[in-house]
């Protein structure tokens, strides 16, 4: 078997090209469309997830910037064409030439990053030639699923920590370099205050925070010497790790001595960090020692495999922790390591130029039955309370009625007899144009703008939806028209398969 490794000219492999960041069946379907002359027919796909992660009441959408960057730079380079030429399918040369000319020329709509989102509503809608729309499925889901998962986990930690400072410490335990960087970004969207990852800080403008390792203490003749030398080197930002040997017996007393030396020079120690042991007991004892010594302004940082449940429990025990460093459990989403988002065809042209036709995916599992048709998504906000009532999926031809506040029926898709009518509402359109005819519509918002927007989103929802344990289910409803089209296609599909 012949293999090729492409080099970037600096002695390393070229990892930046992402045209083949896809599953092989995407290439095979593109080829089959090309062979059958259907590659230019328009297709509409929607990306969504079916089930909320972590038993949470909501998810936080993230990953759009990564998706946009991927779409805008999507090209097949010569080394990728050469690799495809060697595949067992023996793609024709004319097809490979078609790939050389590949550019995404379709439309992408998405909910803004930082939006609170729910199952079975479109987070990203792609309308393009099926040749293009099919290729991008794998990468789009990869970026959306991971970053939305981490942002949702981070939101849970943020609610547990309340107003305390949160530091993202996950890089060394992340599955890979890109996961660490984009995971840090997702965590910042959902409320983390800083990251230890310098590359993420540089790329996205996230504040960078760090202390020192146990190795620094071990490398010196004594713990006191280690602390004093560290403080001498970085006198304006001193946080000392006090649990290398004996947190209460030596670590905190030695840190206090260093704090005294700093104070004599007009400097102030920032914090101590505890990375092991009984964090509730140790933080309370450390707080007592610091306060007695006159250093009540010195903060206490805690780390050591923290997650939202541990933080809640430590707070319930009266832990005196001001700053939480959260790593492994966040960056790996340890209790649910995948979101399960899907990308489903909802409408397509059977014949080029003859308009879109809704399509449905049926399944023996009811939750996997798709909702057909190209749809808009709205957040229905009650004008009296200022709170979101439901999200509402409707066809584009219903837009004028909804945007003008026309009366709509909200009903449970599982139990449609349960319903209510609403007419005093604001309809916030969730899906916004991002790429139109292959071109970016406008500049993407800054990360700080996205973070602030996420905070505004939280204010739209009742505490019962946001709570960590047994959250209230938030409805995602279909318009009557969408519902009737879905029922008709289900019936037609059942008849066709008899």
MIZAVO-808456 format. One line per field, with one value per residue (C-alpha): z, x, y; residue number from 1; residue in one letter. Coordinates in nm, 4 decimals. Layout:
// MIZAVO-808456
w	[Z, ...]
u	[X, ...]
v	[Y, ...]
drenlum	[NUM, ...]
lomar	[A, ...]
This chain:
// MIZAVO-808456
w	[0.0000, -0.0970, 0.1550, 0.1278, 0.3985, 0.3060, 0.4666, 0.5271, 0.4362, 0.7943, 0.8510, 0.9980, 0.8629, 0.7270, 0.9581, 0.8697, 0.5622, 0.6579, 0.3305, 0.4322, 0.7898, 0.6907, 0.6788, 0.3674, 0.2945, 0.2412, -0.0440, -0.1816, -0.1766, -0.3493, -0.6139, -0.6577, -0.6970, -0.9521, -1.1466, -1.1525, -1.2462, -0.9268, -0.7641, -0.8293, -0.6767, -0.3703, -0.0338, 0.3100, 0.6189, 0.9833, 1.2681, 1.6119, 1.9114, 2.0456, 2.4165, 2.6653, 2.8142, 3.1870, 3.2700, 3.2314, 3.1517, 2.8573, 2.6413, 2.5375, 2.1659, 2.0747, 1.7852, 1.5195, 1.4774, 1.4141, 1.1622, 0.9761, 0.9607, 0.8235, 0.5568, 0.4405, 0.3978, 0.2604, -0.0384, -0.1746, -0.1998, -0.4230, -0.1537, -0.0646, -0.4298, -0.4542, -0.1495, -0.2965, -0.6239, -0.4350, -0.2783, -0.3659, -0.5171, -0.8101, -0.8436, -1.1978, -1.2786, -1.3901, -1.0415, -0.8819, -1.1077, -0.9834, -0.6279, -0.7220, -0.8036, -0.4877, -0.2983, -0.0639, -0.2389, -0.0258, 0.2757, 0.6446, 0.9174, 1.2840, 1.6291, 1.7855, 1.9993, 2.3675, 2.3016, 2.5354, 2.3128, 2.3475, 2.1861, 1.8351, 1.7238, 1.4398, 1.5625, 1.2155, 0.8817, 0.5611, 0.2189, -0.0692, -0.3591, -0.2208, -0.3417, -0.0892, 0.1888, 0.2130, 0.2480, 0.5469, 0.7702, 0.9608, 1.0416, 1.1261, 1.3750, 1.5178, 1.5953, 1.7108, 1.9260, 2.1171, 2.1863, 2.2734, 2.5124, 2.6890, 2.7037, 2.8610, 3.1171, 3.1920, 3.2437, 3.5056, 3.6865, 3.6657, 3.8356, 4.1070, 4.1753, 4.1915, 4.1951, 4.2632, 4.0142, 3.7788, 3.6109, 3.3238, 3.3934, 3.1435, 2.8795, 3.0044, 3.0265, 2.7029, 2.4296, 2.2012, 2.1431, 1.9467, 2.2045, 2.4761, 2.2879, 2.1652, 2.4934, 2.6785, 2.4451, 2.5024, 2.8787, 2.8638, 2.6708, 2.9495, 3.2318, 3.3199, 3.4018, 3.2752, 3.1307, 3.1991, 2.8245, 2.6792, 2.3172, 2.3862, 2.5704, 2.2747, 2.0048, 2.1730, 2.4232, 2.7263, 3.0476, 3.1301, 3.4880, 3.6415, 3.9545, 3.9900, 4.0103, 4.2900, 4.0950, 4.1800, 4.5517, 4.5122, 4.3226, 4.6250, 4.9528, 5.1484, 5.0921, 5.2378, 4.9965, 4.7054, 4.8060, 4.8686, 4.5356, 4.3447, 4.5105, 4.4356, 4.0682, 4.0323, 4.3152, 4.1502, 4.1084, 4.3768, 4.4248, 4.6190, 4.6009, 4.9647, 4.9572, 4.8393, 5.1875, 5.4697, 5.3821, 5.7324, 5.9166, 5.6793, 5.3520, 5.4824, 5.7548, 5.4962, 5.2580, 5.5413, 5.6000, 5.2305, 5.2477, 5.5341, 5.3294, 5.0372, 5.2627, 5.3946, 5.0333, 4.9710, 4.7804, 4.8464, 4.7983, 4.5780, 4.6857, 4.8009, 4.6134, 4.7583, 4.5135, 4.7290, 5.0478, 5.2249, 5.0551, 5.2925, 5.6079, 5.4638, 5.3185, 5.6501, 5.8451, 5.5882, 5.6003, 5.9799, 5.9691, 5.7032, 5.8876, 6.2225, 6.0524, 5.9083, 5.5483, 5.5081, 5.1539, 5.0370, 4.8336, 4.8444, 4.5167, 4.5053, 4.2347, 4.2154, 3.9817, 4.0631, 3.8948, 3.9623, 4.2096, 4.4165, 4.4207, 4.5463, 4.8158, 4.9276, 4.9550, 5.1617, 5.3982, 5.4461, 5.2447, 5.2344, 4.8675, 4.6533, 4.3228, 4.1610, 3.9119, 3.7052, 3.4592, 3.3704, 3.4473, 3.2356, 2.9311, 2.8821, 2.9851, 3.1891, 3.2901, 2.9315, 2.6731, 2.3640, 2.2706, 2.0007, 1.7578, 1.4156, 1.0657, 0.8808, 0.5328, 0.5701, 0.2136, -0.1336, -0.5046, -0.6775, -1.0066, -1.0382, -1.0417, -0.9424, -0.5787, -0.2447, -0.1296, 0.2418, 0.3335, 0.6528, 0.8190, 0.9811, 1.2511, 1.4845, 1.7586, 1.7755, 1.9024, 1.5811, 1.3470, 1.1902, 1.1394, 0.7645, 0.5791, 0.5870, 0.9145, 1.1070, 1.4851, 1.7149, 2.0859, 2.2068, 2.4862, 2.6974, 2.6933, 3.0421, 3.2222, 2.9934, 3.0117, 2.7316, 2.6942, 2.4318, 2.1162, 1.8040, 1.4692, 1.1623, 0.7846, 0.6257, 0.4759, 0.8320, 0.9209, 0.8644, 1.0891, 1.3693, 1.3531, 1.3682, 1.6876, 1.5298, 1.7485, 1.7596, 1.9143, 2.1417, 2.1916, 2.3146, 2.0106, 2.2219, 2.3647, 2.1107, 2.3019, 2.5609, 2.4178, 2.4723, 2.2509, 2.2838, 2.1226, 2.3559, 2.2735, 2.1017, 1.8524, 1.8535, 1.5377, 1.6457, 1.3113, 1.1720, 0.8319, 0.8721, 0.5214, 0.2136, -0.1310, 0.0106, 0.1577, 0.5213, 0.5891, 0.8373, 1.1046, 1.3735, 1.7250, 1.9583, 2.2254, 2.4945, 2.3147, 2.2949, 2.6661, 2.7558, 2.5257, 2.7046, 3.0360, 2.8811, 2.7596, 3.1122, 3.2195, 2.9706, 3.1552, 3.4805, 3.7549, 3.7303, 3.3798, 3.4848, 3.8053, 3.8240, 3.9713, 3.8119, 3.5857, 3.4410, 3.0796, 2.8318, 2.5294, 2.1654, 1.9718, 1.6066, 1.4183, 1.3158, 0.9545, 1.0357, 1.2531, 0.9820, 0.7179, 0.9515, 1.0206, 0.6482, 0.5607, 0.8424, 0.7068, 0.3508, 0.4531, 0.6383, 0.3364, 0.0976, 0.3091, 0.3329]
u	[0.0000, 0.1345, 0.0947, 0.1818, 0.2660, 0.2364, 0.4851, 0.4362, 0.7890, 0.9116, 0.9681, 0.6255, 0.3095, 0.0415, -0.2574, -0.4262, -0.6180, -0.9602, -1.1262, -1.0748, -1.1875, -1.4924, -1.6215, -1.5533, -1.9197, -1.9559, -1.7047, -1.8760, -2.2170, -2.0697, -1.9268, -2.2575, -2.4431, -2.1832, -2.2128, -2.5907, -2.5939, -2.7739, -2.4862, -2.6314, -2.9741, -3.0466, -3.0647, -3.1551, -3.0026, -3.0642, -2.8230, -2.9734, -2.9526, -3.2242, -3.1401, -3.0000, -2.6605, -2.5915, -2.9630, -2.9490, -3.2480, -3.0776, -2.7656, -2.5427, -2.4745, -2.1076, -1.8755, -2.0032, -1.6759, -1.4943, -1.7607, -1.7378, -1.3583, -1.3810, -1.6369, -1.4470, -1.1170, -1.2614, -1.0484, -0.9149, -0.5369, -0.3177, -0.2007, -0.5663, -0.6576, -0.3628, -0.4848, -0.8343, -0.6872, -0.5432, -0.8718, -1.0290, -1.3346, -1.1182, -1.2853, -1.2760, -1.0262, -1.3011, -1.4555, -1.1199, -1.0931, -1.4374, -1.3031, -1.0134, -1.2713, -1.4737, -1.5962, -1.8924, -2.1496, -2.4593, -2.6308, -2.5756, -2.8045, -2.7315, -2.8427, -2.5951, -2.3242, -2.4117, -2.7823, -2.9652, -3.0925, -3.3082, -3.3655, -3.5043, -3.4688, -3.2335, -2.9121, -2.7599, -2.9430, -2.7518, -2.9039, -2.6709, -2.5965, -2.6183, -2.2574, -2.1511, -2.4007, -2.3116, -1.9382, -1.9556, -2.1740, -1.8980, -1.6854, -1.9853, -2.1140, -1.7670, -1.7246, -2.0825, -2.1116, -1.7870, -1.8052, -2.1762, -2.1100, -1.8251, -2.0155, -2.3105, -2.0881, -1.9238, -2.2651, -2.3464, -2.0198, -2.0860, -2.4240, -2.2721, -1.9915, -2.2380, -2.0344, -1.6954, -1.4097, -1.3736, -1.0474, -1.0317, -0.7426, -0.8148, -0.5398, -0.3279, -0.6295, -0.8013, -0.8168, -0.5949, -0.4529, -0.7483, -0.9921, -0.8027, -0.8071, -1.1664, -1.2836, -1.1315, -1.3206, -1.6501, -1.5987, -1.5374, -1.8623, -2.0549, -1.9042, -1.5519, -1.3293, -0.9887, -0.7871, -0.4455, -0.4007, -0.1772, -0.2655, -0.6367, -0.5675, -0.3694, -0.6141, -0.9367, -0.8438, -0.9360, -0.7579, -0.4718, -0.4114, -0.1586, 0.0387, 0.3240, 0.3526, 0.4562, 0.7791, 0.8777, 0.8608, 1.0337, 1.3210, 1.4248, 1.5932, 1.2845, 0.9256, 1.0005, 1.2840, 1.0617, 0.7901, 1.0324, 1.2095, 0.8849, 0.7574, 1.0848, 1.0533, 0.6834, 0.6060, 0.2968, 0.1013, 0.1882, -0.0251, 0.1472, 0.0657, 0.0614, -0.0112, 0.3209, 0.4042, 0.1664, -0.0988, -0.1862, 0.1334, 0.3825, 0.2319, 0.0046, 0.2490, 0.5291, 0.2970, 0.2119, 0.5820, 0.6256, 0.3212, 0.4847, 0.8012, 0.5959, 0.4016, 0.7283, 0.8094, 0.4692, 0.3407, 0.0404, 0.0164, -0.2794, -0.3755, -0.2836, -0.3872, -0.4890, -0.4794, -0.5465, -0.7010, -1.0221, -1.0842, -1.3649, -1.1579, -0.8300, -0.9832, -1.1492, -0.8275, -0.6242, -0.8723, -0.8425, -0.4615, -0.4574, -0.7126, -0.5319, -0.2079, -0.3783, -0.4086, -0.7840, -0.7460, -0.5500, -0.7813, -0.8013, -0.7903, -0.9000, -0.8427, -0.8300, -1.0870, -1.3644, -1.7023, -2.0371, -2.1516, -1.8340, -1.8483, -2.2086, -2.1143, -1.8115, -2.0205, -2.2770, -1.9935, -1.8926, -1.5711, -1.3872, -1.2927, -1.2921, -1.1579, -1.2179, -0.9784, -1.1743, -0.9944, -1.0480, -1.4186, -1.4906, -1.2674, -1.3540, -1.7196, -1.6403, -1.9940, -2.1246, -1.8461, -2.0625, -2.3599, -2.5106, -2.6004, -2.7277, -2.7478, -3.0618, -3.1947, -3.5283, -3.5951, -3.4482, -3.5068, -3.6094, -3.5607, -3.3288, -3.5137, -3.8545, -3.8529, -3.7914, -3.9872, -4.0007, -3.8595, -3.8776, -3.6682, -3.8805, -3.7551, -3.8667, -3.7476, -4.0042, -3.7485, -3.5488, -3.8325, -3.7248, -3.9431, -3.9671, -3.9326, -3.7135, -3.8005, -3.7388, -3.7019, -3.8468, -3.8212, -4.1666, -4.1187, -4.4200, -4.4496, -4.6029, -4.3367, -4.0374, -3.9760, -3.9548, -4.2707, -4.1495, -3.9454, -4.1548, -4.0692, -4.2525, -4.2191, -4.0744, -4.4125, -4.5476, -4.2890, -4.5022, -4.7812, -4.5415, -4.3226, -4.6304, -4.7478, -5.0354, -5.2141, -5.0384, -5.1155, -4.8544, -4.9059, -4.7104, -4.5938, -4.6130, -4.9572, -5.1070, -5.4345, -5.2413, -5.2254, -5.2720, -5.3117, -5.0770, -5.0960, -4.9137, -4.5585, -4.2367, -4.1003, -3.7193, -3.5868, -3.3158, -3.1674, -2.9685, -2.7932, -2.4203, -2.3074, -2.5136, -2.4126, -2.0794, -1.9944, -1.9843, -2.2743, -2.0840, -1.8182, -1.8767, -1.9243, -1.6262, -1.5921, -1.6623, -1.9832, -2.0885, -2.0175, -2.2296, -2.5078, -2.5088, -2.5664, -2.8598, -3.0012, -3.0124, -3.2400, -3.5064, -3.5719, -3.7418, -3.5143, -3.6983, -3.5568, -3.2053, -3.1720, -2.9131, -3.1319, -3.4620, -3.4990, -3.8377, -3.8728, -3.8838, -4.1131, -4.0053, -4.3322, -4.4274, -4.6631, -4.9883, -4.8707, -4.5397, -4.7202, -4.9734, -4.7016, -4.5120, -4.8185, -4.8985, -4.5460, -4.5460, -4.8736, -4.7467, -4.4221, -4.6093, -4.8345, -4.5379, -4.3658, -4.6623]
v	[0.0000, 0.3398, 0.6177, 0.9842, 1.2300, 1.5951, 1.8301, 2.1985, 2.3032, 2.3329, 1.9629, 1.8972, 1.7420, 1.9763, 1.9534, 2.2815, 2.1625, 2.0279, 1.9192, 1.5568, 1.6198, 1.4177, 1.0636, 0.8623, 0.8082, 1.1829, 1.1662, 0.8571, 1.0269, 1.3315, 1.1011, 0.9180, 1.2498, 1.3589, 1.0311, 1.0631, 1.4296, 1.5371, 1.7230, 2.0689, 2.0069, 2.2175, 2.0445, 2.1765, 2.0173, 2.1042, 2.0322, 1.9722, 1.7401, 1.5126, 1.4941, 1.7431, 1.6517, 1.6056, 1.6013, 1.9784, 2.1955, 2.3630, 2.3612, 2.6521, 2.6759, 2.7202, 2.6391, 2.8784, 3.0677, 2.7389, 2.6346, 2.9642, 2.9501, 2.5959, 2.6890, 2.9963, 2.8094, 2.4857, 2.3772, 2.0500, 2.0730, 1.8624, 1.6230, 1.5567, 1.4966, 1.2571, 1.0678, 1.0366, 0.9100, 0.6105, 0.5005, 0.1680, 0.3373, 0.4579, 0.7959, 0.9292, 1.2021, 1.4386, 1.4098, 1.4876, 1.7902, 1.8966, 1.8807, 2.1088, 2.3769, 2.3174, 2.6228, 2.6464, 2.8665, 2.8073, 2.9627, 2.8936, 3.0219, 2.9606, 3.0632, 3.3094, 3.1562, 3.1716, 3.1128, 2.8760, 2.5953, 2.2870, 1.9461, 1.9059, 2.2660, 2.3611, 2.5191, 2.5405, 2.5305, 2.4645, 2.5304, 2.4558, 2.2264, 1.8748, 1.8307, 2.0973, 2.0390, 1.6717, 1.7298, 1.9643, 1.7458, 1.5696, 1.8736, 2.0910, 1.8340, 1.7789, 2.1492, 2.2090, 1.8982, 1.9438, 2.3139, 2.3088, 2.0212, 2.2027, 2.5320, 2.3497, 2.1809, 2.5153, 2.6743, 2.4100, 2.4801, 2.8539, 2.8181, 2.5996, 2.8477, 3.1387, 3.4634, 3.3021, 3.3230, 3.0252, 2.9257, 2.6757, 2.4349, 2.1564, 2.1619, 1.8721, 1.6423, 1.7469, 1.4856, 1.6949, 2.0426, 2.1804, 2.0434, 2.2303, 2.5608, 2.5542, 2.4057, 2.7010, 2.9350, 2.7507, 2.7653, 3.1411, 3.1927, 3.0206, 3.2213, 3.1063, 3.4027, 3.2923, 3.0043, 2.8585, 2.7912, 3.0605, 2.9832, 3.0188, 3.3426, 3.4765, 3.3651, 3.4726, 3.7426, 3.5312, 3.6407, 3.4022, 3.2893, 3.0533, 2.9753, 2.7277, 2.3487, 2.1186, 2.0736, 2.4314, 2.3536, 2.0184, 2.1820, 2.3909, 2.3070, 2.4079, 2.5095, 2.8525, 2.9085, 2.8042, 3.0488, 3.3356, 3.2939, 3.2693, 3.5864, 3.7635, 3.6721, 3.7659, 4.0084, 4.1588, 3.8345, 3.5814, 3.2723, 2.9949, 2.6237, 2.5141, 2.1395, 1.9896, 1.8605, 1.9589, 2.2168, 2.3353, 2.2407, 2.4031, 2.5230, 2.7973, 2.9160, 2.9427, 3.1298, 3.3726, 3.4373, 3.5145, 3.7432, 3.9332, 3.9830, 4.1105, 4.3457, 4.4917, 4.5842, 4.7355, 4.4324, 4.2094, 3.8336, 3.7427, 3.3911, 3.0454, 2.7316, 2.3951, 2.1048, 1.7979, 1.6692, 1.7625, 2.0952, 2.1975, 2.1428, 2.2707, 2.5872, 2.6730, 2.6177, 2.8109, 3.0988, 3.1074, 3.1190, 3.3904, 3.6037, 3.5751, 3.6784, 3.9857, 3.8656, 3.8528, 3.9850, 3.6805, 3.4568, 3.0777, 2.8868, 2.5228, 2.2633, 1.8807, 1.7183, 1.9626, 1.9660, 2.1299, 1.8629, 1.8806, 2.2605, 2.2534, 2.0017, 2.2021, 2.5156, 2.3250, 2.2251, 2.5866, 2.5712, 2.9056, 2.8954, 3.2090, 3.0787, 2.7403, 2.5804, 2.3280, 2.1035, 1.7392, 1.7134, 2.0213, 1.9845, 1.6163, 1.6531, 1.3454, 1.2484, 1.2709, 1.2872, 1.3505, 1.5661, 1.3467, 1.6227, 1.5132, 1.6657, 1.5676, 1.6353, 1.8162, 1.9354, 1.8954, 1.9413, 1.6214, 1.8026, 2.1014, 2.4317, 2.2914, 2.3988, 2.2342, 1.9325, 1.8424, 1.5011, 1.2975, 1.0294, 0.7596, 0.5268, 0.2501, 0.4854, 0.7682, 1.0198, 0.9704, 1.0677, 1.3967, 1.7038, 1.7701, 2.0969, 2.4046, 2.5765, 2.8949, 2.8887, 3.1542, 3.2202, 3.3222, 3.5770, 3.6750, 4.0542, 4.0609, 3.8584, 3.9101, 3.5346, 3.2798, 3.0712, 2.8246, 2.7894, 2.7625, 2.6013, 2.7276, 2.7355, 3.0516, 3.1440, 3.1847, 3.4472, 3.7582, 3.6290, 3.5367, 3.8462, 4.0696, 3.8964, 3.7053, 3.4544, 3.1168, 2.7807, 2.6262, 2.2544, 1.9563, 1.7501, 1.4336, 1.5144, 1.7580, 1.7862, 1.9893, 2.3389, 2.7106, 3.0153, 3.3147, 3.6551, 3.8963, 3.7987, 3.8958, 3.6420, 3.6420, 3.4784, 3.2359, 3.1335, 3.4259, 3.4455, 3.3885, 3.2899, 3.3804, 3.2520, 3.1476, 3.4885, 3.5934, 3.8302, 4.0453, 4.0356, 3.7770, 3.9145, 3.9285, 3.6637, 3.9218, 4.0226, 3.6567, 3.6106, 3.9146, 3.7940, 3.4587, 3.6356, 3.8222, 3.4910, 3.3518, 3.6356, 3.5185, 3.1930, 3.1048, 2.9637, 2.6316, 2.5785, 2.6825, 2.4812, 2.2043, 1.9285, 1.8190, 2.1220, 2.2090, 2.0950, 2.3830, 2.3309, 2.3297, 2.3451, 2.3073, 2.5338, 2.3702, 2.3759, 2.2033, 1.9484, 1.8623, 1.8242, 1.5913, 1.3759, 1.3572, 1.2420, 0.9868, 0.8465, 0.8490, 0.6806, 0.4083, 0.3444, 0.3258, 0.0639, -0.1758]
drenlum	[1, 2, 3, 4, 5, 6, 7, 8, 9, 10, 11, 12, 13, 14, 15, 16, 17, 18, 19, 20, 21, 22, 23, 24, 25, 26, 27, 28, 29, 30, 31, 32, 33, 34, 35, 36, 37, 38, 39, 40, 41, 42, 43, 44, 45, 46, 47, 48, 49, 50, 51, 52, 53, 54, 55, 56, 57, 58, 59, 60, 61, 62, 63, 64, 65, 66, 67, 68, 69, 70, 71, 72, 73, 74, 75, 76, 77, 78, 79, 80, 81, 82, 83, 84, 85, 86, 87, 88, 89, 90, 91, 92, 93, 94, 95, 96, 97, 98, 99, 100, 101, 102, 103, 104, 105, 106, 107, 108, 109, 110, 111, 112, 113, 114, 115, 116, 117, 118, 119, 120, 121, 122, 123, 124, 125, 126, 127, 128, 129, 130, 131, 132, 133, 134, 135, 136, 137, 138, 139, 140, 141, 142, 143, 144, 145, 146, 147, 148, 149, 150, 151, 152, 153, 154, 155, 156, 157, 158, 159, 160, 161, 162, 163, 164, 165, 166, 167, 168, 169, 170, 171, 172, 173, 174, 175, 176, 177, 178, 179, 180, 181, 182, 183, 184, 185, 186, 187, 188, 189, 190, 191, 192, 193, 194, 195, 196, 197, 198, 199, 200, 201, 202, 203, 204, 205, 206, 207, 208, 209, 210, 211, 212, 213, 214, 215, 216, 217, 218, 219, 220, 221, 222, 223, 224, 225, 226, 227, 228, 229, 230, 231, 232, 233, 234, 235, 236, 237, 238, 239, 240, 241, 242, 243, 244, 245, 246, 247, 248, 249, 250, 251, 252, 253, 254, 255, 256, 257, 258, 259, 260, 261, 262, 263, 264, 265, 266, 267, 268, 269, 270, 271, 272, 273, 274, 275, 276, 277, 278, 279, 280, 281, 282, 283, 284, 285, 286, 287, 288, 289, 290, 291, 292, 293, 294, 295, 296, 297, 298, 299, 300, 301, 302, 303, 304, 305, 306, 307, 308, 309, 310, 311, 312, 313, 314, 315, 316, 317, 318, 319, 320, 321, 322, 323, 324, 325, 326, 327, 328, 329, 330, 331, 332, 333, 334, 335, 336, 337, 338, 339, 340, 341, 342, 343, 344, 345, 346, 347, 348, 349, 350, 351, 352, 353, 354, 355, 356, 357, 358, 359, 360, 361, 362, 363, 364, 365, 366, 367, 368, 369, 370, 371, 372, 373, 374, 375, 376, 377, 378, 379, 380, 381, 382, 383, 384, 385, 386, 387, 388, 389, 390, 391, 392, 393, 394, 395, 396, 397, 398, 399, 400, 401, 402, 403, 404, 405, 406, 407, 408, 409, 410, 411, 412, 413, 414, 415, 416, 417, 418, 419, 420, 421, 422, 423, 424, 425, 426, 427, 428, 429, 430, 431, 432, 433, 434, 435, 436, 437, 438, 439, 440, 441, 442, 443, 444, 445, 446, 447, 448, 449, 450, 451, 452, 453, 454, 455, 456, 457, 458, 459, 460, 461, 462, 463, 464, 465, 466, 467, 468, 469, 470, 471, 472, 473, 474, 475, 476, 477, 478, 479, 480, 481, 482, 483, 484, 485, 486, 487, 488, 489, 490, 491, 492, 493, 494, 495, 496, 497, 498]
lomar	[X, X, X, X, X, X, X, X, X, X, X, X, X, X, X, X, X, X, X, X, X, X, X, X, X, X, X, X, X, X, X, X, X, X, X, X, X, X, X, X, X, X, X, X, X, X, X, X, X, X, X, X, X, X, X, X, X, X, X, X, X, X, X, X, X, X, X, X, X, X, X, X, X, X, X, X, X, X, X, X, X, X, X, X, X, X, X, X, X, X, X, X, X, X, X, X, X, X, X, X, X, X, X, X, X, X, X, X, X, X, X, X, X, X, X, X, X, X, X, X, X, X, X, X, X, X, X, X, X, X, X, X, X, X, X, X, X, X, X, X, X, X, X, X, X, X, X, X, X, X, X, X, X, X, X, X, X, X, X, X, X, X, X, X, X, X, X, X, X, X, X, X, X, X, X, X, X, X, X, X, X, X, X, X, X, X, X, X, X, X, X, X, X, X, X, X, X, X, X, X, X, X, X, X, X, X, X, X, X, X, X, X, X, X, X, X, X, X, X, X, X, X, X, X, X, X, X, X, X, X, X, X, X, X, X, X, X, X, X, X, X, X, X, X, X, X, X, X, X, X, X, X, X, X, X, X, X, X, X, X, X, X, X, X, X, X, X, X, X, X, X, X, X, X, X, X, X, X, X, X, X, X, X, X, X, X, X, X, X, X, X, X, X, X, X, X, X, X, X, X, X, X, X, X, X, X, X, X, X, X, X, X, X, X, X, X, X, X, X, X, X, X, X, X, X, X, X, X, X, X, X, X, X, X, X, X, X, X, X, X, X, X, X, X, X, X, X, X, X, X, X, X, X, X, X, X, X, X, X, X, X, X, X, X, X, X, X, X, X, X, X, X, X, X, X, X, X, X, X, X, X, X, X, X, X, X, X, X, X, X, X, X, X, X, X, X, X, X, X, X, X, X, X, X, X, X, X, X, X, X, X, X, X, X, X, X, X, X, X, X, X, X, X, X, X, X, X, X, X, X, X, X, X, X, X, X, X, X, X, X, X, X, X, X, X, X, X, X, X, X, X, X, X, X, X, X, X, X, X, X, X, X, X, X, X, X, X, X, X, X, X, X, X, X, X, X, X, X, X, X, X, X, X, X, X, X, X, X, X, X, X, X, X, X, X, X, X, X]
